[in-house]
Amino acid sequence: MATTTATASVEDRKRMVRRLVAGNRGFAEEYGFQVTNNPANLFQVLCLAVLLRRTADLRRVVGPARALRDAGWESAARMARSRPEARAAVLREHGRGGDAERMAGLLGELAETLVTRYRGDLRRLRSAAKHAPARERALLAELPGVDTEVVELFLREVQALWAETAPVADRRALAAARRLGLGRSAADLASLSGGGESEKLAWLVGTLARIDLEDRYHEIAP
């Protein structure tokens, strides 16, 4: 098991950060989801976060999220117009199993609520919050299927776009950071990666979350 001691110098930690982000683009983009500030891509990242909530089995997350997108339901508006049984069939076929119907209903409700409140555009939610991070978190948490964990997962991915929310690191990213000796908080990781508004921070925390989810610690050289 690779572990970095607590006595590692700042330069040692920065070197590890550079190795971790070299060739990596965080979490969502590594699994084929673009993280850009347009309505469809933001919606897909939010759906990915909802599917990822409280599961360590990436097969139940990435495959279903891609399948929903590839079925043509890449935006909130398109998802809202789809039939629940069609969504459930896609989810079941791609590994969701017993919760396919529940998740299909939840994602449909999420899409419909986004269309009704924000015309399907999460950028309008941000504008409604006046770019205040606490208000953004509160409005996100009002959406169906979105709890505190989902908010953290979503903001972890979009923090380079929604810079006012940075730095953000979810529990898995922080678990990996502690295990690798990189720090214990999002602020610690920001200090090693160029600051809270650095795109590198989003890539770093996403990469750390992947390492923890995939249990790839043995691949990380000290």
C-alpha positions in Angstrom: 0.0 0.0 0.0 1.4 3.4 -1.0 1.4 5.9 1.8 3.1 9.3 2.1 4.3 10.2 5.6 3.0 13.2 7.4 6.6 14.6 7.4 6.7 14.8 3.6 7.8 18.3 2.5 5.5 20.7 0.7 7.6 20.2 -2.4 7.3 16.4 -2.1 3.5 16.8 -1.9 3.4 19.2 -4.9 5.4 16.7 -6.9 2.9 14.0 -6.1 0.1 16.3 -7.1 1.8 16.9 -10.4 2.1 13.2 -11.0 -1.6 12.6 -10.1 -3.0 15.2 -12.5 -0.6 14.5 -15.3 -2.7 13.1 -18.1 -5.8 13.1 -15.9 -8.9 15.3 -16.1 -10.5 14.5 -12.8 -13.5 12.3 -12.4 -16.4 13.0 -14.8 -14.2 13.7 -17.9 -12.1 10.6 -17.3 -15.4 8.6 -17.6 -16.5 10.4 -20.8 -18.6 13.3 -19.5 -17.6 16.8 -20.6 -17.5 19.4 -17.8 -18.4 22.6 -19.6 -20.7 25.4 -18.7 -23.6 24.5 -21.0 -27.0 23.2 -19.8 -26.8 19.6 -21.2 -23.3 18.9 -19.8 -24.1 20.4 -16.4 -27.3 18.2 -16.3 -25.3 15.1 -17.2 -22.8 15.8 -14.4 -25.7 16.3 -11.9 -27.2 12.9 -13.0 -23.8 11.3 -12.6 -23.7 12.7 -9.1 -27.2 11.4 -8.3 -26.3 7.9 -9.6 -23.0 7.9 -7.6 -24.6 8.8 -4.3 -23.8 6.2 -1.6 -22.4 3.6 -3.9 -18.8 2.4 -4.5 -19.7 0.3 -7.5 -18.8 2.3 -10.6 -20.5 -0.2 -12.9 -23.8 0.9 -11.4 -22.9 4.5 -12.1 -20.9 5.2 -15.2 -22.6 2.7 -17.6 -26.1 3.8 -16.7 -25.2 7.5 -16.9 -23.6 7.0 -20.4 -26.6 4.9 -21.5 -29.1 7.5 -20.5 -27.1 10.2 -22.4 -26.7 8.0 -25.5 -30.4 7.2 -25.5 -30.9 10.8 -26.4 -31.8 12.1 -22.9 -28.7 14.3 -22.6 -30.5 17.4 -21.4 -33.1 18.0 -18.7 -35.7 18.9 -21.3 -35.2 15.6 -23.3 -35.1 13.6 -20.1 -38.3 15.2 -18.9 -40.1 14.1 -22.1 -38.9 10.5 -21.9 -41.1 7.7 -20.6 -40.3 6.3 -17.1 -40.5 2.7 -18.3 -38.0 3.5 -21.2 -35.6 5.1 -18.7 -36.0 2.1 -16.3 -35.3 -0.4 -19.2 -32.1 1.4 -20.0 -31.0 1.5 -16.4 -31.8 -2.1 -15.9 -29.9 -3.2 -19.0 -26.8 -1.3 -17.8 -26.6 -2.6 -14.3 -29.0 -0.8 -12.0 -30.9 -3.9 -11.2 -33.6 -3.7 -8.5 -33.6 0.0 -8.2 -34.0 0.8 -11.9 -37.7 1.9 -11.6 -37.1 4.0 -8.5 -34.0 5.7 -10.1 -35.9 6.2 -13.4 -38.7 8.0 -11.6 -36.2 10.1 -9.6 -34.2 11.2 -12.6 -37.4 12.1 -14.4 -38.7 14.1 -11.5 -35.3 15.9 -11.3 -35.4 16.7 -15.0 -39.0 18.0 -14.8 -38.2 20.2 -11.8 -35.2 21.7 -13.5 -37.4 22.4 -16.6 -40.1 24.0 -14.5 -37.9 26.1 -12.2 -34.9 26.9 -14.4 -35.9 26.1 -18.0 -33.7 23.0 -17.7 -30.6 25.1 -17.2 -28.5 24.9 -14.0 -26.8 28.2 -14.9 -30.2 29.8 -14.1 -30.0 28.2 -10.7 -26.6 29.8 -10.2 -28.0 33.2 -11.3 -31.0 32.8 -9.0 -28.5 32.3 -6.2 -26.6 35.4 -7.3 -23.4 33.3 -7.3 -23.5 33.0 -3.5 -22.1 29.5 -2.7 -24.4 28.9 0.3 -27.5 29.8 -1.7 -26.3 27.7 -4.6 -25.9 24.7 -2.3 -29.4 25.3 -0.8 -31.1 25.6 -4.2 -29.4 22.4 -5.5 -30.5 20.6 -2.4 -34.1 21.5 -3.1 -34.0 19.4 -6.3 -35.4 15.9 -6.3 -32.7 13.3 -5.5 -30.2 15.9 -4.5 -28.9 15.8 -0.9 -25.7 17.1 0.7 -23.6 14.3 -0.8 -24.9 14.9 -4.3 -24.3 18.6 -4.0 -20.6 17.9 -3.0 -20.2 15.5 -5.9 -21.6 18.0 -8.4 -19.6 20.9 -7.1 -16.5 18.9 -7.0 -16.8 18.5 -10.8 -17.9 22.1 -11.7 -15.9 24.1 -9.2 -13.5 25.4 -11.9 -16.6 26.7 -13.8 -18.5 27.9 -10.7 -15.3 29.4 -9.1 -17.2 30.9 -6.2 -17.8 27.4 -4.7 -14.2 26.4 -4.7 -12.4 24.7 -3.0 -14.5 21.6 -2.9 -13.4 18.1 -2.1 -15.9 15.2 -1.3 -15.3 12.6 1.3 -13.7 10.1 -1.0 -11.2 12.7 -2.3 -10.4 13.6 1.3 -10.0 10.0 2.3 -7.4 9.5 -0.5 -5.7 12.8 0.4 -5.2 11.7 4.0 -4.0 8.3 3.0 -1.5 9.8 0.6 -0.3 12.4 3.0 -1.6 15.4 0.9 -3.7 17.0 3.6 -7.0 16.8 5.4 -9.1 19.5 3.8 -10.1 21.0 0.5 -8.0 24.1 1.4 -4.9 21.8 1.9 -5.4 20.4 -1.6 -6.0 23.9 -3.1 -2.7 25.1 -1.6 -0.9 22.3 -3.5 -2.6 22.7 -6.8 -2.6 26.4 -7.6 -5.4 27.8 -5.5 -9.1 27.3 -5.1 -10.0 28.6 -8.6 -7.5 26.5 -10.4 -8.8 23.9 -12.9 -6.0 21.7 -11.6 -7.8 21.5 -8.2 -10.9 20.0 -9.8 -8.7 17.5 -11.7 -6.8 16.6 -8.5 -9.9 16.0 -6.3 -11.6 14.0 -9.0 -8.5 11.9 -9.5 -8.3 11.3 -5.8 -11.9 10.2 -5.7 -11.2 7.8 -8.5 -8.2 6.4 -6.7 -10.3 5.7 -3.6 -13.3 4.3 -5.5 -11.1 2.0 -7.6 -8.8 1.2 -4.7 -5.7 2.1 -6.8 -3.5 3.1 -4.0 -0.9 0.4 -4.9 -0.3 2.3 -8.2 0.7 5.5 -6.5 4.5 5.8 -6.0 5.5 7.5 -2.7 
